[in-house]
């Protein structure tokens, strides 16, 4: 009972935090809902729907490819439905990782003998998604190096991104290293940790992804393409709102990956609130002046993702098994 009360309190605080950020942005005039109305016009709505749909499909394909490494060859439609259910729960459950847990839960229900594969596939799916965000942010900053070099705030951000990219690359390298695996170096160190048996099983399962470099690199490439579709949606939303008519495309590609990384922090439902604040400050840093563009375009994207999440709610209702409270509140 105490655990349930604690979980409820944590989730309530996350919702309050998210709502508080949105309220502050709206009250201070930094989030312009009226500017989004033009996006409902057919010339904007149809391509916007296609761009978000392409992003969702590629996200599900990345997970499907990773599952192939674990010898699970699922049809695209099946992984797409599970991905949509996950997106629905990203909005329904505060924290941002609820959808991943739900995906893992249903995959484990469909394949009871592969619970470890279920857990590590969604973990690797999220890790590679974040890795691609870091990579795209790094590439975008290098592409516009003169701007980064001339702005002290951007230069600090660049150093942070370089540090994250280096740490992430080294971390993945250690997990995927064939030499370390054959020597048993990692396993020996894991045996000294609490819960050594479970930790070792997780490592062994994650290590499998590194043995198929074709699928691994393909997953990263798909992530970059999926992010590109999201950024193109934001460019479209910026143009429709009239706030980004004079904004260079390169600015979106510089700001968006950094903003996406902020929304991935599991402290609000699907990054709502956190994303608006992050995009507001990032666009201001890059442009050098205050603009409502950042909160407006990320809100448009989140609304579009929520609409697709409603399809996930429909697929969820078709499932016989419902998500238990423990998974729902994790």
Secondary structure as the mmCIF struct_conf table of DSSP 4:
data_model
#
loop_
_struct_conf.conf_type_id
_struct_conf.id
_struct_conf.beg_label_comp_id
_struct_conf.beg_label_asym_id
_struct_conf.beg_label_seq_id
_struct_conf.end_label_comp_id
_struct_conf.end_label_asym_id
_struct_conf.end_label_seq_id
HELX_RH_AL_P HELX_RH_AL_P1 UNK A 2 UNK A 27
TURN_TY1_P TURN_TY1_P1 UNK A 28 UNK A 29
BEND BEND1 UNK A 33 UNK A 33
HELX_RH_3T_P HELX_RH_3T_P1 UNK A 34 UNK A 40
BEND BEND2 UNK A 41 UNK A 41
HELX_RH_AL_P HELX_RH_AL_P2 UNK A 42 UNK A 69
TURN_TY1_P TURN_TY1_P2 UNK A 70 UNK A 71
HELX_RH_AL_P HELX_RH_AL_P3 UNK A 76 UNK A 92
BEND BEND3 UNK A 93 UNK A 93
TURN_TY1_P TURN_TY1_P3 UNK A 94 UNK A 95
BEND BEND4 UNK A 96 UNK A 96
HELX_RH_AL_P HELX_RH_AL_P4 UNK A 98 UNK A 110
HELX_RH_3T_P HELX_RH_3T_P2 UNK A 112 UNK A 114
HELX_RH_AL_P HELX_RH_AL_P5 UNK A 115 UNK A 143
TURN_TY1_P TURN_TY1_P4 UNK A 144 UNK A 144
HELX_RH_AL_P HELX_RH_AL_P6 UNK A 145 UNK A 150
HELX_RH_AL_P HELX_RH_AL_P7 UNK A 152 UNK A 176
HELX_RH_AL_P HELX_RH_AL_P8 UNK A 178 UNK A 183
TURN_TY1_P TURN_TY1_P5 UNK A 184 UNK A 184
HELX_RH_AL_P HELX_RH_AL_P9 UNK A 185 UNK A 190
TURN_TY1_P TURN_TY1_P6 UNK A 191 UNK A 192
BEND BEND5 UNK A 193 UNK A 193
TURN_TY1_P TURN_TY1_P7 UNK A 194 UNK A 195
HELX_RH_AL_P HELX_RH_AL_P10 UNK A 196 UNK A 210
TURN_TY1_P TURN_TY1_P8 UNK A 211 UNK A 211
HELX_RH_AL_P HELX_RH_AL_P11 UNK A 213 UNK A 241
TURN_TY1_P TURN_TY1_P9 UNK A 242 UNK A 242
BEND BEND6 UNK A 243 UNK A 244
TURN_TY1_P TURN_TY1_P10 UNK A 245 UNK A 246
HELX_RH_AL_P HELX_RH_AL_P12 UNK A 249 UNK A 263
TURN_TY1_P TURN_TY1_P11 UNK A 264 UNK A 264
BEND BEND7 UNK A 265 UNK A 268
HELX_RH_3T_P HELX_RH_3T_P3 UNK A 269 UNK A 271
TURN_TY1_P TURN_TY1_P12 UNK A 272 UNK A 273
HELX_RH_AL_P HELX_RH_AL_P13 UNK A 274 UNK A 287
BEND BEND8 UNK A 288 UNK A 289
BEND BEND9 UNK A 292 UNK A 292
HELX_RH_AL_P HELX_RH_AL_P14 UNK A 293 UNK A 318
BEND BEND10 UNK A 320 UNK A 321
HELX_LH_PP_P HELX_LH_PP_P1 UNK A 322 UNK A 324
HELX_RH_AL_P HELX_RH_AL_P15 UNK A 325 UNK A 328
TURN_TY1_P TURN_TY1_P13 UNK A 329 UNK A 329
#
